Amino acid sequence: MRYLILSLFLLVSSTGYAEITKQTETVKVEVLECGIIQYTERTSIIEDGKVIATKIIPYVVNPDESVLEKPQRVKDIAEAVKTENIVTKYKAKKDKK
């Protein structure tokens, strides 16, 4: 899983400082029969070790799309499943529509 921990800022309170962080992780990756990769990223805002907000975003990567800007886990899976045959079949199916 990919984790990105980013310290956003320190919040001054009457008891001192509370650390607030943002954590993003790829929580689910699926490969469909036609070579489409679906994945979900969960972003959590954490204050003093407790999750105070969560956002879940689904993504879809078609076989003919680049994965350069995608999480490493998705890149690794795409490298294994994006064969020339899969991409050709996907493009042919897409062109029929």
C-alpha positions in Angstrom: 0.0 0.0 0.0 1.1 3.5 -0.7 1.1 5.9 2.2 1.7 9.6 1.9 2.0 11.4 5.2 2.1 15.1 5.0 2.2 17.3 8.0 -0.2 20.2 7.2 0.2 22.5 10.1 0.2 22.8 13.9 -2.9 24.0 15.5 -2.4 26.1 18.6 -4.9 25.3 21.4 -5.1 25.9 25.1 -3.4 22.6 25.9 -0.5 23.1 23.4 0.0 22.0 19.9 -2.1 19.5 18.0 -0.5 17.8 15.0 -2.7 17.5 12.0 -1.6 15.1 9.1 -3.0 14.0 5.8 -2.7 10.3 4.9 -3.5 8.9 1.4 -3.5 5.2 0.6 -4.6 3.0 -2.3 -7.0 0.7 -0.6 -8.4 -1.4 -3.4 -7.3 -2.4 -6.9 -9.4 -4.5 -9.3 -8.6 -5.6 -12.9 -11.6 -6.2 -15.1 -11.6 -8.9 -17.7 -11.2 -6.3 -20.5 -8.1 -4.9 -18.9 -9.6 -1.9 -17.2 -8.1 -1.2 -13.8 -10.3 0.3 -11.1 -8.8 1.5 -7.9 -9.8 3.4 -4.8 -7.8 5.9 -2.8 -8.7 6.9 0.8 -7.5 10.2 2.2 -7.7 10.7 5.9 -7.2 13.8 8.0 -5.7 12.9 11.4 -5.5 15.1 14.4 -3.5 13.8 17.4 -3.7 10.2 16.1 -7.5 10.3 15.6 -9.2 10.3 12.1 -11.3 13.4 11.9 -12.3 13.2 8.2 -12.1 10.6 5.4 -12.6 10.9 1.7 -12.8 7.9 -0.7 -12.3 8.5 -4.4 -12.7 5.8 -7.1 -10.5 5.9 -10.2 -10.6 4.0 -13.5 -7.7 3.5 -15.9 -8.4 2.2 -19.4 -5.9 -0.1 -21.1 -4.9 2.6 -23.5 -4.3 5.2 -20.8 -0.9 6.2 -19.3 -0.3 5.2 -15.7 2.7 7.5 -15.1 0.9 9.7 -12.6 -0.8 6.9 -10.8 0.2 5.3 -7.5 3.0 2.8 -7.6 0.7 -0.2 -6.8 -1.4 0.7 -9.8 1.7 1.0 -12.0 2.9 -2.4 -11.0 -0.4 -4.0 -11.7 -0.7 -2.2 -15.1 2.7 -3.4 -16.1 1.6 -7.0 -15.5 -1.8 -6.8 -17.2 -1.5 -4.2 -20.0 -0.3 -6.5 -22.7 -0.3 -5.5 -26.4 -3.2 -8.0 -27.0 -5.3 -6.4 -24.2 -4.7 -2.9 -25.5 -5.5 -3.9 -29.1 -8.8 -5.6 -28.1 -9.8 -2.6 -26.0 -9.1 -0.1 -28.8 -11.1 -2.3 -31.3 -14.0 -2.5 -28.9 -13.9 1.3 -28.3 -13.8 2.0 -32.0 -16.9 0.0 -32.6 -19.0 2.3 -30.4 
